[in-house]
Amino acid sequence: MGYARKVGWVTAGLVIGAGACYCIYRLTRGRKQNKEKMAEGGSGDMDDAGDCPGARYNDWSDDDDDSSDSKGIVWYPPWARIGTEAGTRARARARARATRARRAVQKRASPNSDDTVLSPQELQKVLCLVEMSEKPYILEAALIALGNNAAYAFNRDIIRDLGGLPIVAKILNTRDPIVKEKALIVLNNLSVNAENQRRLKIYMSQVCDDTITSRLNSSVQLAGLRLLTNMTVTNEYQHMFANSISDFFRLFCTGNEETKFQVLKLLLNLAENPAMPRDLLRAQVPSSLSALFNRKENKEIILKLLVIFENIVDHFKWEENEPTQNQFSEGSLFFFLKRFQMCADKILGIESQHDFLVKVKVGKFMAKVAEHMILKNQE
């Protein structure tokens, strides 16, 4: 009798372990969507947000990449004690079961399958996990599930109606960089919605500060920049970032290529707004900004930067404002553009190795600078 009972308990444990592995896999698995929602020159449409003129950038994030399978959570049976031979074998069997379950579901699920979409009841349970749990690995798994489901338009409304926005935003206070990055990814996907943006705006000051002070080029910083880029797709909330433009230029000058491109998307959204040129011209820019034109920088970076400068010059109402040096302090973007001739000479020089398209773009921009800034001030 005792032997049969022991066998029954072992069998039940194996079934529970396999079931838990499958649940965690289903919780963390989502359809791959690592794609940039908007391309240069594309429309800036977002859920219920109306039209966004110009080349606006809207970044989606999805954390479910191929490397996540190797980091999956494996639930071990209670008798799998570390340090014992029997425990080692039990843990190996648990890992094998989890791997088999993961591969079976991957083989069965199609790219358009609904297996990865959680129901409102399941989303409610995941939100409860995020709200109640203090374990980083549980928070990470739950946030990955929310981020994957927030990539679907209909789920953005459901998560908001379930009270998910403040629950996820509260995680921004954590010190764990992995959990914080996952929370930013969830908010980033949720922000592709007009009503969600209206409710998320109260957290943007914190997100902006955390993004600027995060470790340079870190995943947290990039996730924060993507969220800020989404929040600037429309003109409604751009004024909230006016005091941070100088910091964005600093990140642009000191960051790596990926950070540079992400900051450029954000600045281009701001430059598309006719109400933002004064704040952009007032921003302090590092002296190293001119060094980007001294060497053979990535052509796309220089071209996007020139587009930003052109938008600022085009949208600023020069006749009404009659800008003078007293309105802008030394070291501002206004003075940088006014003295841009030095950068242009290095690009257009005979010994320059810059791309022909870059030289043409610089020549056209210098004509605008001479018309609006140099000649006006001479008069």
Secondary structure as UniProt FT lines:
FT   HELIX           2..28
FT   TURN            40..41
FT   HELIX           66..71
FT   TURN            78..79
FT   TURN            82..83
FT   HELIX           85..108
FT   TURN            111..112
FT   TURN            115..116
FT   HELIX           120..132
FT   HELIX           136..149
FT   TURN            150..151
FT   HELIX           153..161
FT   TURN            162..163
FT   HELIX           164..170
FT   HELIX           171..173
FT   HELIX           177..190
FT   HELIX           194..200
FT   HELIX           201..203
FT   HELIX           204..213
FT   TURN            216..217
FT   HELIX           219..231
FT   TURN            236..237
FT   HELIX           238..244
FT   HELIX           245..254
FT   HELIX           257..271
FT   TURN            274..275
FT   HELIX           277..282
FT   HELIX           287..293
FT   TURN            294..296
FT   HELIX           299..315
FT   HELIX           318..321
FT   TURN            325..327
FT   TURN            330..331
FT   HELIX           333..338
FT   TURN            339..340
FT   HELIX           341..348
FT   TURN            350..351
FT   HELIX           356..369
FT   HELIX           370..374
FT   HELIX           375..378
//
